Amino acid sequence: MTGFRTDLARLAEGADDFGAFAERAGKIAAELTGTLDSLGECWGADAIGQSFAAGHVRPSGEVLSGLTGLGAGFGGVGERFAETARTYREVEEGNRNALGAI
């Protein structure tokens, strides 16, 4: 015995929560994108503004892209948790049936 235990009900329940996390992350990303788009290039066209843009526009775009992908990531984690719970349940049932046949 390894001492490892799996709470399948809790794992499946937790997997369901990720759908809500994915939806919320998507809404946050959409709201942030909309706000930033409405502001436009607010740093200005002068030398200071262009210097700011050179150092910050690309990294902030990368962060926004990552945030936008977060919803899909949450959804994927939830799907993997749900699949893990199903697999454990099937293996457990198969083992129970095999032991009952002895």
N, C-alpha and C positions, 0 to 999 in steps of 0.2 A: 504494500500500500504506500502510495506517495504522499498522501495527505491532501491531494488536490481534489477539490470538489467544484462542481459547476451547478449554479442555481439557474436552471433553464428558464423558469418563469421570469426571473429578474432580468436575465439576458435578453429575452424576447421583448419584455416590457421596455427595457432601455433602448433597444433597437427602434422601437416605435417613436421614441422621443426625438430621434435624429431627424425625422421628417419635419417636425416643428422648428428644429434648429436650422435646418436648411432653408425653410421658408423665411424665417426671420433674417437670416444672413443675406438672403436675396433681396429682401425689402430694404435692409440697411444699405446694401451696396447700390441699389437703384436710387434711393433717396440721396445718397452722397454724390453719385454720378450726376444726378439732375442738378443738385445745388452747385457743384463745381462747374458744370457746363453753363449754367446760367450766369456765373461770375465771369467766365471767359478768361482772357489773359490780363488779369487785374494787377499784375506787377509792373506794368508800364513799359514804354518803349525806350526810356532813357537808359543810360549806361548802367545805372544801379539796377534797374528792373531787368535788363538783359543779363546782367551778371547773376542775379537771383535765379532767373529762368534757366540759365546754363547749368546751375548746380542743383536745381530742385525739380524741374519739370519731369525729366526722365524717371528719377527714383519715385516720385509721387505717382506717376503713371503705372509703374511696376507694382507698387503697393495696392493701388486701386484694382489692377488686374487680379492680383492675388486675392483680394477681398471678394471680387466678383466670382471667382472660382471656389470660394469657401463653401457656398451653398451646395454645390455639386459634391464637394468633398464630404460634407456632413451626410448627404444622402447616401454616398457610397459606403461610409462607415456603418450607417444603420443597416444597409442591405447586407453587409458582411456579417454583422452581429446576428441578424435574423437567420442568415444561412448557417452560421455556426450553431445556433440554437437548434435549428432543424436537423442538422447533421448529428449533433450529440443525441438528440431525442431518438433518431432512427437507429443509431448504434446501440443506445441503451435498450431500446425495444428489441432489437435483434439479439442482443446478449441475453435479455430476459427470456425470450422465446427459446434460444438455444439451451439455456440452463433448464428450462421447464421441460424440454424434450428428453433430458437425461434420466 
